[in-house]
Amino acid sequence: MKEKEITILDTQKTIKQSNRLIEAKYKLTSQEQKLVIAICSQLDKTADNFDTVRIKVADFADFCGIKSTNRYAEVKRIIMRLLDRKLLIHKNDGGWYSTHWLQSAEYIHS
């Protein structure tokens, strides 16, 4: 997978949400939703596969309005919950598809 450095503070980027996703069964906190939106807004819509997306902890904390003294711990908590959360999507043929919101996450200390 190719990697790209991103900045999520560009509020002009938009994403479209599939009706299947709207109708899917899942529960996310507002901060978890913001992380998913931030990641999705950085993906190349024309690519066949998903890219690796990198988000700076400070940028994400600002985007979500996280003001706590330990922003890194709070962002880690949000990411760890998203790694555990499942998403169930019903298919048009009567079947279903289940996945996690995040495949993996890595903190790179720089």
NORZISUL-V802623 format. One line per field, one symbol per residue. psi: psi as a letter, one per 40 degrees, with the letter a starting at -180 (. if undefined). burial: b if it has 9 or more other ideal C-beta (glycine too) atoms within 8 Angstrom, else e. A space follows every 50 residues. Layout:
psi=???
burial=???
This chain:
psi=hiiihiheegeeiiiihiddddeihihiidddddddddddeeiheeidii ihhhhhdddddddefheidgddddddddddddddhihhhhideeaihhii dhdiihhhh.
burial=eeebeeebeeeeeeeeeeebeeebebebeebbbbbbbbbebbbeeeeeee bebbbebebbbbbbebeeeebeebbbebbbbbbebebbbebeeeeeeeeb beeeeeeeee
